């Protein structure tokens, strides 16, 4: 699939600039992904969600300015059909993401093979939440 028309619109949220750049680099390997923007705060993510209406947001679970869960629910209130992929460096926090309104979760640094699995889920349009994660 060619970037642009029909591409999956992706927004990235992480307070860590290096983590954003690493994930952006991995996602650029996918021809059907259009990274509409990267941001470092939930407030920016809210504004960018209103503007771009992304198909998916990859976002850090643990944010200094606001809990990732709270931010996720606020983002979903703006754009209910958006899928969420939680990203964290702490494997213990990935367990928390298990019960959150997410399509998937990734442990940092995200490797290409694991992101491919996530992209497959997103392309299939699998539902959010625990039932989906148990299917893997």
PyMOL commands that set and color helices and strands:
alter all, ss='L'
color gray80, all
select helices_A, chain A and resi 17-27+42-52+68-78+91-97+112-124+130-134
alter helices_A, ss='H'
color red, helices_A
select strands_A, chain A and resi 8-13+33-39+56-60+83-88+104-107
alter strands_A, ss='S'
color yellow, strands_A
deselect
rebuild
show_as cartoon
